[in-house]
């Protein structure tokens, strides 16, 4: 694994620490020209021998490059000041997809300093899982979630984050801490309400704080452009390598489920990574006996580690949406077209890509059993009691998904 972390989006934030003023390379256009050359060079990744060459896969690759250019620019321009912290807007993972984002999740983050104290306050809403995580780089220094928070009868709360121990809800930071991450996992997309959250600095403003961190000086803008380009190149290659390695070692199978805190995952999130590679007339049957967990899900992605469109296609299932068989086993079918079974995961025509089980606050990470079968004989490999989903029923389910995602990311 690349331990430079330059493939992480917050690598771009370091440009704001630039204290010098001048940049002849920005003013004469050299930095901008180099940025264009980086974009062209990154496009060459799509021509590697281990990249799927089907038109739908190549098209998704180029669209992903577009999305990542936009993602990087947004990261550079968004406020990122630990002295004036903000949780900002929800990450639009229905548009800018990165690192196999969770289809059930709404993500927020704030830039903080580990030597300063902050107050987070608001209302926990009714979402099934609300988690707060303090990080430095990829290291996790602490987690706390909604069922551990003290709230009033209406769900209002305050959470102290920082080095100073507080009574009540408290999340300790270390000198290395630089980010507060908030995750909300929605089980019921129809009814669960997201949390309302704010953050403020409560420590005195330190003497070393920059008063003009967001001012567009030549050197700072040059650093932003250069860091966007560096991140774009490292990011595309990192996830490309991850999927190529998975396809080589775990084709149509899963790795054992483990905590991925070394890659920024929460300490209570057990992940099982898998990879599919299916011909047009094949399907992949996945079996797992669910753990006792606060939340669990399975979803599918494309080769570029984007979650597939979860708003208008049936590409993910969580513990509320999945149908268990009479023996308590969860059986999902990955296929290029709808086989009419409840737990279908739509590849959207992609020939290969990743699969991801998430087991959150779980007693263990279950092993997944897989089998590739002919599409026309899927039901021969499922229990006789497996239900039938009509095209009309599937369309109604997908419409509910679309409305749920629209509501999740609606402006407040």
Secondary structure as GFF3:
##gff-version 3
##sequence-region A 1 412
A	DSSP	three_ten_helix	9	17	.	.	.	ID=ss1
A	DSSP	alpha_helix	24	27	.	.	.	ID=ss2
A	DSSP	alpha_helix	30	43	.	.	.	ID=ss3
A	DSSP	three_ten_helix	44	47	.	.	.	ID=ss4
A	DSSP	alpha_helix	55	77	.	.	.	ID=ss5
A	DSSP	beta_strand	105	111	.	.	.	ID=ss6
A	DSSP	beta_strand	118	123	.	.	.	ID=ss7
A	DSSP	beta_strand	129	136	.	.	.	ID=ss8
A	DSSP	beta_strand	139	145	.	.	.	ID=ss9
A	DSSP	three_ten_helix	146	148	.	.	.	ID=ss10
A	DSSP	beta_strand	156	162	.	.	.	ID=ss11
A	DSSP	beta_strand	170	172	.	.	.	ID=ss12
A	DSSP	beta_strand	179	185	.	.	.	ID=ss13
A	DSSP	beta_strand	196	201	.	.	.	ID=ss14
A	DSSP	alpha_helix	218	249	.	.	.	ID=ss15
A	DSSP	beta_strand	253	254	.	.	.	ID=ss16
A	DSSP	beta_strand	258	259	.	.	.	ID=ss17
A	DSSP	three_ten_helix	261	263	.	.	.	ID=ss18
A	DSSP	beta_strand	269	277	.	.	.	ID=ss19
A	DSSP	beta_strand	282	289	.	.	.	ID=ss20
A	DSSP	beta_strand	293	300	.	.	.	ID=ss21
A	DSSP	beta_strand	316	318	.	.	.	ID=ss22
A	DSSP	beta_strand	329	335	.	.	.	ID=ss23
A	DSSP	beta_strand	344	346	.	.	.	ID=ss24
A	DSSP	beta_strand	352	362	.	.	.	ID=ss25
A	DSSP	beta_strand	369	374	.	.	.	ID=ss26
A	DSSP	three_ten_helix	375	381	.	.	.	ID=ss27
A	DSSP	alpha_helix	391	408	.	.	.	ID=ss28
###
